[in-house]
Amino acid sequence: MKKITAMIFAVLMIMSAFTSCGSSGDGSAASVVSLPVTDDSTGEEDMSEINDYVDKLAKRYDFSGESFTWIGGGSQAPTEEEDTGDIMSDALYFRQREIEEKFNIEWSNYIPPEQADQSTHAVVESVKQDVLAGTGVYDAGYGTAVAVCQPLFINDCLLDTSEFNVLDLSGEWWTQSLIDTYSIGGSVYFLNGAIVTSNYMDAYGILFSKQTVLDYNIGDLYSYVQNNQWTFDKMFEIASVIPSNANGSGAYRYASPNGFAVLFGNGMTVTKYDALSNPYLPEVLPEDLSDLADKFSYYFGNYSVVAPYAGSEMIAEGGVLFSFETMQSAAEMRKVEDAEFGILPIPKGSEKQKDYVSYAEPWIAFHVFIPKTTKKLEVTDVIIEVMGALGVKYIKPTYYDNILKSRSTYDTQSKEMIDIIFRTKIYDLLDILAMGGGNNGDSKIVSTLKRAIVRDTEGLASQYKFEARIVNKNIERILKAIEKDNS
């Protein structure tokens, strides 16, 4: 039965891949190995290259029944011992089975039990205890950037993945923008890409209500993107046809504006890097960032904005024009009856800006990490690389091509917009460096900046300076720990 299900699943993936090829922007059928994981051109020929790559590794490495323990539950590690009929769960299951069989390992998924005290994440506590005891129980795992990866990194619990031999960080199944922005002096402690489903969920875009567009005779919004005119000024101009909605009648202009999505969309990041590629924060608020905060707090603070969340019903009923949402929200909203919406990238700061920039939400982004006490370095090295490569075979077609692009969109243009969003996705290391996040929310400096950009800038300069100094002291401590580990 499992073999039959596996064959059916493989056929569905190939069909999904061919469907995706038909909607590709340039119609190319180049090799997956030489394309970003966000490229919409995974076909049968590409899968053969993935299979060949994995098979070559399998011929070199037979681990003779060695164990491999993955920590972290949720959608990245199947909890069932057999295929379930759920296409995403089955994709993860079949990837795991292929790795077990080809590399002769005993894979186990450990999901820590819920804690009575929710102040820290259960995965964090489990890994910290393992590192402290030096037992090496866990070989690799994953968790959200803020709740899991940040405290593990700050507490010096993780290995530098750039030191591995088989793991190729230039591989196209790894998100290069994360490797670039999360690199500290050349060291890389987190991985993202086709290895995890969240790689296709965490990027911000703009959802717009098609009913509101009709009600206010707004016209074709996609054409602004296609003609390089989709800027924040254009978004404000379009939204201005909707009267101020102070009394709650009519539609709202905007919903859920995310301060960092706005900041990144304008081509700006917070964290800077010195000549040694070490991160730091300017301790004086940059003037261009201050001007940006003033501008956007005016538009979002003085005009009708739904707070805190538009909700699928308002999209369906034409109660809001633009809503800042992650693509995970887009996939969920598609399940709501009559919720017809379109998808746009976050606007540019100006038409002179080279490309759109899409902020990746750290509360949704799940990154893979390797505890520093893992005792099976070669096994972990190979298995993590193979998980990434096979993510192109199993996860991308199932979630990105099928669930997100085929099931969650109403028109071809939205599919094209999703490709733009994920092609331009970037992260900011500030989400990892600033303490005070964890399970309790954003760090103080992140909250300060988000609030200033979408609400008010009162006291921003002095508060930013105070909090930037704290972050920089934290960075100094982190760099000393890395230097000690490398010595």
N, C-alpha and C positions, 0 to 999 in steps of 0.2 A: 504493500500500500504506500509506504514511504517513497519507494522508487517511482511509482506512478505519479504521486503528488509532486515529486521533484521534477519529473519530466514536464508535467503540466505547467509548473511554475516557470521552468526555463523557457517554454514556448511563450508564455505570457510576457516574460521579460523581453524576448526578441521582438514580439509584436509591438510592445510598448516602445522599444528602441526604434523600430521602423516608423512608427507613428511620429515620434519625436523628430526623426530625420526629415520628415515631410514638412515640419514647421520651422526648421532651422533657418536662421537669418541668412546664411550664405549657401546653404545646401551642401556644404562640404561633407566629406566622409573620411576625414583624416584620422590618423591613429589616436586612440584615447590616450596612449602613453605620451603623446606630444601635445595634448590639449588640456586646458584647465578643466577641472571637474565640473565647472558650470557650463561648459560648452554643450550644446544640445545636438550632439551628433554621434551618440553611442550606437553603433550598429553591430551586425554579426561579425564583420571583419575585425572591428575593434575588440570585441569580446575574445576573439581568437588570440589577439596579442596579450590580453590580460591573462588568459589561460596559459599561454606559452611561458609568460614570465613567472607565473606561480609554479608551473610544472618544473621549470629549470631550478627554482629554489628547492622544490620538493626532492629533486634528484640529489641535491647537495646535502640536504639536512633530513635525517631520520632521527627523531628524538626518543625512539625506543620506549614509548609509553610514559615519557616524562610528563609530570603534571604542569598545568598552566592555570593559574587562578586569577580571575578577573573580578575586581571589586566595583560595585556600583550597580544598582538595579535600573528600573525604568525601561525605556524603549531601546537601549543599546545592547542589552544582554537578554536573550530569551530566557524566560523562567520555566517554560515547558520543556519536557524531554522529547517532544515530538511535534510534528507540524500541526497547526491548529486550524488552518483555513483562513486566518487573518493574514493578508498579504504582507504586511510589514513585519509582523512577528515571524512569519515563515521565511522571509528574506534573511533575517538575522539568524534563524535556526539553520537554514541551509548553508549560510556562510560558515557558521561554526562547524557543521558536520564536514564540510569540505576540508577545512583546516585540520580537523581531528584526523580524518582519514589519510590525507596526503602527507601530513608531517608526523603522524603516529604520536599524538599527544593525548593526554587525558585532560580535557577542559572542564573547569568548574567555575560557575558564576556564583559569587558570594554577594548576597544582598543583606547588609546589616539590618538588624531589627530596629524598629522605631525606638527613640529614646524618650523617656519621660521628660527630661530636660531638653527642650528644643533650641537652646541657645547656640548650639553648634550642630553641624551636620553629622549624622551617624557615620558616614564614610570618612570624614575628617578624623573623628575620634578613633576609628578602627585603624587607620593608616598611621596616625601619630603614635598610638600604642605599639604598633608593630615596629615602627622605626626606633622608638625609645628602647624597646626590648631587643632589637636587632634580630628578630626571628625570621624575617623575610617571608612571611606567609603569603603576601600578595605580590603578584608579578607585574600587574598593570591595572589601570582602572580609569574611571572618568567621572566627571561631575561638573556642575555649572561653574563658570568663571568666578563668580563672586562667592557663592556659598561653600564651594569645595576647593577649587584650585587656589584661590587667594590665601586662605589660612594655611594650606599645606606648603605653599611656596614661601610664605613669610616665616614659617616655622622650620624651614630648611629640611623638608622631608622628601625632596624630589631629585631625580637624576637628570643630568644634562643629556638630552636625546641626541645632540649633535656629535656625541662621542661614540655612538654605535657604528658598527661596521656595515651591516646589511641595510639598516634603515636609511633610506635615501631621501633626505629632506627636499631635494629638488624634484622628486617624483610628483607627477601632476595630480595624484590623488590627495596630496596635501595642500591645504589652503596657504598659498605663499604669502598672502597679506598678513596672516596671523604670525607666521614664522618671522617675517620682517619686523612687524611692530612689537612682538613679544620677545624678540631677541635681546639679550643683555650681554654686551661685550662678546657677542658671538655664541653665547650659550642659549639653548632653546629648551624650555622646560614643559611646554605644552604643545599638543598637536591637535589639529582639526582638519576636516576634509571629508572625503567620501567614507571615511571610517565610521562616522557617526551620523545619525539621521538629523540631528540638530543643525548640521552644516547647511541644510536646506530649509531651515525654519527661522533662523535668528536675525535675518536682515530686515531692516525697516524699509517700507515703501509707503505710498499714499493710496488708500482706497477711496474711490469716489462713488457716490450714489448716482446710478443712471437715472433714477426717478427725479432727483434734484436737478440734474443737468437738463432734463426735459422740462421740468416745471419752470425753470428760469431761462430757458432758451440759450443755454451756454455754448452749445456746439461741440465740435470734435476736439476733445482734450488730447488725444493721442498725437494729433498733428503737431502740437507744440513740442513734444519730445522728438518726433521725427525730424522737425525743422530746426532743432537746436534752440528753441525759444522757451523751453520749460525751465524758468527760473523762479526764485521766490517772489520777485517783483511781479512776474506774470501771474503767479498763483494768487497774490494779494489783489491784483487788478481784476482777475476773473471772479474772485469771491466777493468783490465789492458790489456786484449786482444784487447781492442778497442784503436786504436792509438789516440794520442792527437789531438783534433779537432779544433785547433786554427783557421783554415781557413774556418770552417763551412762545410767541406765535411765529408761524412760518418755519423756515429752516435755519439751522445754525451754519456758520461758515466753516468752522474748523472743529476738530475733536482730537483729544489726546495728543497735543503737540509735545514731542519728546525733545528736550533741550539739546541732547547730544546728537540726535538725528539732524537737527537744524544746524548745529555747529559743524558737523562733518559734511553735510550737504553743501555748505559754503566753502569746502575745501580746507577746513582748519582742524587741527588736532591739538591736544593739550600737552601731552608728553613730548619733550624734545630729547635729542641725543647729542652727547659730546663727541670729541674726536676719537674716543675709544669705543664708541657705540654704546656707552652707558647712559641710561635714562636720567632725566632730571626735569624739574618743573621750574620755569622762570618764576622768580619770587615777586616780581612786579607784574601785575596783570597787563598783558600786551594790549596796546592801544586798539589794534584792530579787533581784538576779542571784546574789549569793552564797548566799542562802537556797535559791534554786532549785537551784543546783549541789549543795548539801548534800543536799537531798531526793532528787534523781534519782541521784546517785552511790550513795546508800544502796540504792535499789531495784535499780539495774542492776549495782552492784558487789558486792552481797551475796546476790543470788539468781541462779538458773540462767539464764545468758545464753550463747547460742552465739557463739563468736568464731572468726574475724572475720565470717563470712558464713554464713547459714543454708543457702543452696543450694536449688535446685529439688527435689532428691531428698528433703530433709527436709520440705518443704512437702507433697510427694506422699505421703510415708509417714506423715504425722502426727507428725513428730518435733519440731515447734516450733509454738507457738500464734500468736504475733505476730512479724512481721518488718518492720522499717523498710526500705522499698524505694522507689526512684524508679519512675515509670511506664514508663520504658524497661525496667527489670527485669521489670515486670509483663508487658509485651509479649513479652519473651524467655521468661519462665517459662511462658507459655501454650503454647509449642511443646513442652514436656516432657510426655510421656505420663503420664496419671493425676495430673497436678499440679493437682488441684482446689483452688481457693482463692477467697476473696472479697477485696474491696478496701474499705478504710475510710479516711477522712481522718485526718490526725494529730489526736489528741484535743485538746480545749480545756484551758486551765488550770483553768477552773471553769465552772459553768453560767451564771455572770453574764457571762462573756465573750461579746461580741456575735457573733462568727463564728469559724469555724475559720481557721487560718493555716497555709499550706503552704509550706515552705522549698523554694526552687529550688536544686538542686545545681549549683554553679559549674563542676564538672568535666564536666558534661553540657551545661550551657547554652552554646549558641553564639550570640554576639552579632555583629551586623553593624557594621562600622566603615568610615570613609572616611579614607584617608591624607591628611595635610595638604598633600601636594604634588600631589594630583590636578589636572590642568590643564583637564579638561572638566567644570567645575562644573555647568553647566546639564544636560548629559547625565546626570551622576551623580544630581543632584537629582531629575529626572523618573523615571529608571529604578528607583531605590531605592523611590520611592513606589509605582510600578506593581508592582514585585516584591511589596511588602507587600500591596497590594490583591488581586493575582492569587493570593496565597497562600491567600486565603479560597476561591478558586475551585478551586485545584488541590491544595494541600497539606493544608488542614484536612479536606476530605471523604476524602482518600486515607488520611492517617495517623490523625488523631484519630477520625473517625467510623467508618472501616473497620478499619484495623489495630488500633488501641488499643481502641475500644469494642465493635466487633462481633466481632472475631476473638479478643480477649484476655480476654473476660469470660464467665462462666458463667451469670450471672443479671442481671435487670433492675436490681436494687438496686445492683450494682457499677457499672453505667453511671451511675446517679444519683450515686454517690460520686465517680466520676471528674470529673463536672461540678463538684461542690463543691470538689474538690482544685484544679482549674485556675482556678476562679473566685476562689479565695482565695490564689493563688500570689504570693509576694513574694520579693524579693532583699535582700541587705545589701551596701552599698558597701564594707564592710570587705574583702570578697573581692578588690576591685580596689585598694584603698588600701594594704594591708599588703604590704610587700616580703617576698621569701623564698619565694614560691610557685613560680611558673613551672612548668617541667616536673618539678620535684623534690618536689612535694607542697604541702600547705597552708603558709601562713605560720606563724611561731611563735605569734603571738597566737591565730590560729584553732585551731591544734592544741591550745594550752593550754586554751581554753574548751571545745572538743569533749571533750577528755579529762576535764576536771573534771566535766562534766555527766553523763558516762556511767561514770566510773570512780572518781576520787578527787579531793579538793579540797586536798590537802596543798600548802601554799605558794602557793595560787592568788592571794591578794590581792597579795602582793609581786611575784610574777612578772607578773601582769596590769599592775600599775602601771608596771613597768619597760618592758614591751613597748608599752603604750599611749603612753608618751612618745615612743618611736621612731616609731610610726605617726603621731603628731601632727606630729613634725618633717618626716616625709615629706609630709604633707598641706600644710604650709607651703610646701615646695618646689614642690609641684604647683600651688598657688594662685598663686605668683609667676610660674610659667611661663604659666599661663592669662592672668594680668593682662598679661604682656608680649605675648602673642599678640594680645590685644584692643586694645592701645595703638597 
